[in-house]
Amino acid sequence: MDNNIKWVNEVKINRTIEALRKNNMESFFINTQDELINKIKELVKENSKVTVGGSMSLFETKIINHLRSGRYEFLDRYKEGLKPEEIKQIYREAFFCDAYFTSTNAITEDGELYNVDGNGNRVAAMLYGPDKVIVIAGVNKIVKNINEAISRVENLAAPANAKRLNRKTPCVVTGKCMNCNSPERICREYTVIRKPAPNRIFILLLNENYGY
């Protein structure tokens, strides 16, 4: 990454961290993979019961590998061979976990999290249940405000995810949200987290692009 762009991103991340902290979401600027793993170890004790929301960022940052290391009791929704009812059970058990790992569709510079879900399991766990929510996100998820967050989802995150999931939706053709009525629509639950209870949601921000 160009050093000047990197600097602009650093300023943006620090500005966003300040806003998130004012909104009761403790946030950290993470510089390296080792620093990311060490911060997770600091936040989540060994043998804790953990699970994850659907997220490309968790794979790209190799957090999934860390959670599978045996350090935690990991309810792995991605485990090969799981039946639909077993995955559904993991979604439900997420509410009783010590920590829930996820990313987010957008983070505003005002310190808000904006998310859109297909069946709601991810946003539900972010809102209530697990003792801690660990949000891991690249600088590409930071936007100016809620309007930009909505635009980001409609013109990037939703079409990209629909394409990844092989959904039969108009956005897979047009590359942008058409506010469709398709039975395979993935945009169903919309949430804004603005001022959650303190000491529950933790944001780990990296100066790289991860996920959609």
C-alpha positions in Angstrom: 0.0 0.0 0.0 1.2 3.5 -0.9 2.6 5.2 2.3 0.5 8.3 1.7 -2.7 6.3 1.4 -1.7 4.2 4.4 -1.4 7.5 6.4 -4.8 8.7 5.3 -6.3 5.4 6.4 -4.5 5.6 9.7 -6.0 9.0 10.4 -9.5 7.7 9.4 -9.1 4.6 11.6 -8.0 6.7 14.6 -10.9 9.1 14.1 -13.3 6.3 13.9 -11.9 4.6 17.0 -12.4 7.7 19.0 -16.1 7.9 18.0 -16.6 4.2 18.7 -15.1 4.5 22.2 -17.5 7.4 22.9 -20.3 5.1 21.9 -19.3 2.4 24.4 -17.5 0.2 21.9 -13.9 -0.3 22.9 -11.8 -0.3 19.7 -8.2 -1.0 18.8 -5.9 -0.2 15.8 -4.3 -3.5 14.9 -1.1 -3.4 12.8 -0.1 -7.0 12.3 -1.5 -10.6 12.3 0.5 -11.4 15.4 -1.0 -8.3 17.1 -4.5 -9.4 16.1 -4.1 -12.8 17.6 -2.6 -11.4 20.8 -5.4 -9.0 21.2 -7.9 -11.8 20.8 -6.1 -13.9 23.4 -6.3 -10.9 25.7 -10.0 -10.4 25.2 -11.1 -14.0 25.2 -9.8 -16.5 27.7 -8.6 -20.0 26.8 -11.3 -22.7 26.8 -14.0 -20.1 26.3 -17.0 -21.1 24.3 -17.0 -19.2 21.0 -18.6 -19.1 17.6 -18.8 -16.9 14.5 -21.1 -15.1 12.2 -20.9 -15.4 8.5 -17.8 -13.4 7.4 -15.2 -13.4 4.7 -13.0 -11.2 6.8 -12.6 -14.0 9.4 -11.3 -16.3 6.8 -9.0 -13.7 5.1 -7.5 -12.6 8.4 -7.1 -16.4 9.3 -9.1 -15.9 12.5 -11.0 -19.1 11.7 -7.8 -21.0 11.8 -7.0 -19.5 15.3 -10.5 -20.4 16.6 -9.9 -24.0 15.3 -6.6 -24.3 17.0 -8.0 -26.1 20.1 -7.6 -23.1 22.4 -11.3 -22.6 22.6 -14.6 -24.6 22.6 -15.4 -23.6 19.1 -18.9 -24.1 17.7 -17.9 -24.2 14.0 -20.7 -23.5 11.7 -18.3 -24.2 8.8 -17.4 -27.7 9.8 -17.6 -30.1 6.9 -20.5 -32.4 6.9 -22.9 -30.4 9.1 -26.6 -30.9 8.4 -28.9 -27.8 8.2 -30.4 -28.6 11.6 -27.0 -28.8 13.2 -26.1 -25.4 11.8 -29.4 -24.0 13.0 -28.5 -25.4 16.5 -25.2 -23.6 16.4 -27.0 -20.3 15.6 -29.1 -20.8 18.7 -26.3 -21.8 20.9 -24.4 -18.6 19.9 -26.5 -16.7 22.4 -24.9 -18.6 25.3 -21.3 -18.2 24.1 -18.6 -16.3 25.9 -17.6 -14.6 22.7 -19.0 -14.1 19.2 -16.7 -13.3 16.4 -17.9 -11.4 13.3 -17.2 -8.6 11.0 -19.6 -5.8 10.0 -21.0 -4.5 6.7 -20.0 -0.9 7.6 -18.6 1.3 10.4 -19.4 5.0 10.3 -17.0 7.7 11.4 -19.7 8.6 13.9 -19.0 5.3 15.7 -22.0 3.2 14.5 -22.2 -0.4 13.1 -24.5 -1.0 10.2 -25.4 -4.5 9.2 -27.8 -6.3 6.9 -28.6 -10.0 7.3 -30.4 -12.7 5.4 -31.8 -14.8 8.2 -30.8 -12.6 11.2 -28.6 -14.9 13.2 -25.6 -12.7 13.0 -27.3 -9.4 13.8 -29.3 -11.1 16.6 -26.1 -12.3 18.3 -24.5 -8.9 17.9 -27.5 -7.3 19.6 -28.0 -9.7 22.5 -26.7 -13.0 24.0 -23.0 -13.6 23.9 -21.0 -12.0 26.7 -18.6 -10.4 24.2 -18.9 -9.5 20.5 -15.5 -9.2 18.7 -15.8 -7.3 15.4 -12.9 -7.6 13.1 -12.8 -5.3 10.1 -10.6 -3.8 7.5 -10.3 -0.1 6.8 -12.5 -0.6 3.7 -15.5 -1.0 6.0 -15.2 2.6 7.3 -17.7 5.1 5.8 -18.6 8.6 6.6 -22.2 8.1 7.8 -25.3 5.9 7.7 -26.2 7.0 4.2 -22.8 5.9 3.0 -23.2 2.7 4.9 -26.5 1.9 3.1 -24.9 2.7 -0.2 -21.9 0.5 0.6 -24.2 -2.5 1.2 -26.5 -1.9 -1.7 -23.7 -1.3 -4.3 -20.9 -3.6 -3.0 -21.5 -5.9 0.0 -25.0 -7.3 -1.0 -24.3 -8.0 -4.7 -20.9 -9.5 -3.9 -22.3 -11.8 -1.2 -25.2 -12.8 -3.4 -22.7 -13.7 -6.1 -20.6 -15.7 -3.6 -23.6 -17.6 -2.4 -24.9 -18.3 -5.9 -28.2 -16.6 -5.2 -30.8 -16.0 -7.9 -31.3 -12.4 -7.3 -31.3 -9.3 -9.6 -28.2 -7.8 -8.0 -26.2 -10.8 -9.3 -26.9 -9.5 -12.8 -26.9 -5.7 -12.2 -24.2 -5.5 -9.6 -26.4 -3.3 -7.4 -29.4 -3.6 -5.1 -32.7 -3.7 -6.9 -34.8 -4.0 -3.7 -36.1 -7.3 -5.1 -38.8 -9.6 -4.1 -36.8 -12.7 -4.9 -37.3 -15.7 -2.6 -33.5 -15.9 -2.5 -33.0 -12.3 -1.3 -30.2 -12.0 1.3 -31.1 -8.5 2.6 -33.9 -9.0 5.2 -32.9 -7.6 8.6 -31.3 -4.1 8.9 -29.7 -3.0 12.1 -27.8 0.0 13.4 -25.8 -0.4 16.6 -25.3 3.1 18.0 -24.7 3.0 21.8 -24.6 -0.6 23.1 -24.1 -1.5 26.8 -20.4 -0.9 27.8 -17.8 -3.6 27.8 -19.5 -6.0 25.4 -18.7 -5.0 21.8 -15.0 -4.7 20.9 -13.8 -3.5 17.5 -10.4 -4.6 16.0 -9.6 -2.4 13.0 -6.9 -3.2 10.5 -5.3 -0.9 7.8 -5.9 -3.4 5.0 -9.0 -4.3 3.0 -10.8 -7.4 4.1 -14.2 -8.9 3.1 -17.1 -7.3 1.3 
